[in-house]
Amino acid sequence: MRHTPDYIVTDPEEVKRLIRSSPWATIVSNTAKGLVASHYPVVIEEDHEGISIVSHVGRPDDRALELGQHEVMVIIQGPHGYVSPGWYDGVPAVPTWNHVTAHLYGTPEILSDEENWRVLGDLVHHFEDAMPHPNLLEHNEEYGRSIMAGTVGFRLVVDRFEARAKLSQNKSDEVIENVIAELDHGENYSQPHLAAEMRRNHEK
């Protein structure tokens, strides 16, 4: 990840916030057969002192990724979007792409079947609890456990991370407000979630 001091994020709490809001992750593993990537949702273990995420992969992704055998990189991609130089009110500029991204590094720990069942249940709760009538694994445990047999649960305690929030920090207040307005409700390239992230960063 490019090291641009204005954009670097070093606060683990900000990385946790990003994972909570953008839990769809890309797992990248440098295997004996070359690079392999898979995509799964992850959740934070909130009681862990550092950053610890749990999830699962479907078999045989565990073997393809060589899960648990060495370090992997997990990419968390938050809000992102195109920024037009036309939004800069005549200030000389070129197109760019604003984004919030984190790379997490660590060696996955393979979970036991019972811990995998708990983690899968927590994962379902994480998303279903917002529904008017949550449909949870424990409501149909026999079927849920039969599906679980096709998965491998893992925990990744993050050894280190690289995170970047490129949100027009190097621009004037007027330009930032223009970009936020266009991303919020412009006719082209609107990205309200990115606008909200920019507004939050700008108001710090």
N, C-alpha and C positions, 0 to 999 in steps of 0.2 A: 504494500500500500504506500502510495507516495507520501513523503513526510513534508507536509506544508504546515508550519507552526500555527498559523491562524485557525486551522481546521481540526487539529489533533484533539481527541478526547481522551483524557487520562483518568477520569473519575469512574470507578467501577459501578457506582450507583446509576450513572447515566447509561452505562452499557446494559445494566439490568432493566432499566426503564425501556430501552430500545427492544430488548428481547420480549418483554411483556407485551408491547404493542405490536411487534412484528415477529411472531413466533415461527414463521415458515423459514426453515434453515436449509442451507446447502452443506452437506458433509463431503469434504474433499480428502481423499486418502492417496498417498504415494505408495502404491503396492508393487509387488514383484513384477506385475504385468503392466505397470505404468499407472498413470493417474486415473482414479475412479471417483465419480461424484454421484451422490444420491440426495434426495430431497424429502425432508420429514419435518413435522412440527415438533417444537421443543418447549419445555416449560422450566422455569427456574425453581430450584429448591430454596424456598424463601428462608429456611432456618439455617442455611449454610453461611458461614462467615464470609467467604469469598464469593466467586461466581461458580455455581454448579448447576448444570442443566441435565435433565433426564428426558429420555424419549425411547423409541424403539425403531428397529428397521424390520422390514419383511424379509423372511428367508427367500433366496440365498444372498441377499445384499450383505449380510454379515460376513460371508466368506469373500465376496467380491471386494469389499472394503478392507478385508483383513482386520475386522473390528476387534479391538483389544490388544492387537499385537504391536502397535506403535502409535506415534502421535498422528492426529488428524487435525485438519483445519475446518472449523464450522463458520460459515459465512452467514451473517444476519444482515439482511437488506431492509432498511427502513424506507420512509417516504423518499421519493426521488422524482425528478422531472426536468424537462428542458426549460432553459431560461433564454429568451430572445434578446439580442442587443437592442431591438426596437422598444424594449421596456425601460431603457435607460435615459429617455428624454433627451436624446441628442448627444449624450456623452459618448465619446469614442469607445467602442466595446466590440467584443466578438461573442458568438454564441457559447453557452456553457451548459453544464448539467449539475444542478444542486442535488445533494443526496446526504443520507445518514447511513453509515455502514460500519459493521464491526467484524473483525476476524478473531475467532477464539481458537486457542491451541491447547491441546492436552491429549492424553492417552485414555480412551474410553475404558470403563470398567463394565464387564458383562454382568448383568443382574441375574439373580436366581429366578426361577419361575414365579415364586410367590411375590418377590419384589417387583418383578415385571408386571404381574397382575395389579399390584397396588399402583404402580406408576401409570399403567394404562387407564385404571379407574380415575386417577387424579387428572390425567390428560382429558378424559371425556368430561369430567366435572368442570374443568377449566373453561371449556367451550359451551357445554350444554346448560350450565347453571344460568346463563343469560336467556335461555329459552323459556317460554311460558309454561311448558310442560316437559322438563328435562327427561331425556331418554338415556338412562345410565346403564353401565355394564352390569351393575348388581341387580338390575331389574330382570335380566335374563342371563344368569351366571353360567348356566350350562353351555349356551350358545357362545357367550363371550369367551369362555375358557377354550372352546374348540377353535375359535379364531386366534386366540393368543398363541396357540401352539405353532402358528405360522410366523411368529415374530420373535425377535431377540431384543430384550431391553438393555439399555446402557445408561451409565452415568458418566458425564464428562466434567471433572473438576478442572476448571480453566487454570492452566499454569501461567499463561500470559495472554494479552490481547493487544490488538491494534484497532483503533476506532477513529473514525473521521466524520465530522459534521461540516460539510461544505454548504454554507447557507448565506452566501453573499456578505460575509463578515467584513470583507475588504472594500465594500462599497459605502457610499454616503447614506445617511439616514433617509434622504429623499428617494434614492434609487431603491433601497431596501423596501420602503413602503410601496413603491410602484410595483416591484416584483411580487410582493405579497398580495397586492390587489389583483394582479393578473392571474396569479396561481389560485387565488381564492374564488374568483368568479369571472375571469376573462373568457372571451369567446374562443380563444385558441390555447391549447395546452394547459387547461386548468388542472390543478392538483391540490385540492383543499387540505389534504393531510400534510403535504409539504409546506403549504402556506402557514398552517398552524405551528409546525415545527420551527419555521423561520420566525414567526411572531414570538414564540416562547423564547427563542435564543436572543432575539433583538431586545426583548423587554427585561433581560437579566440585569 
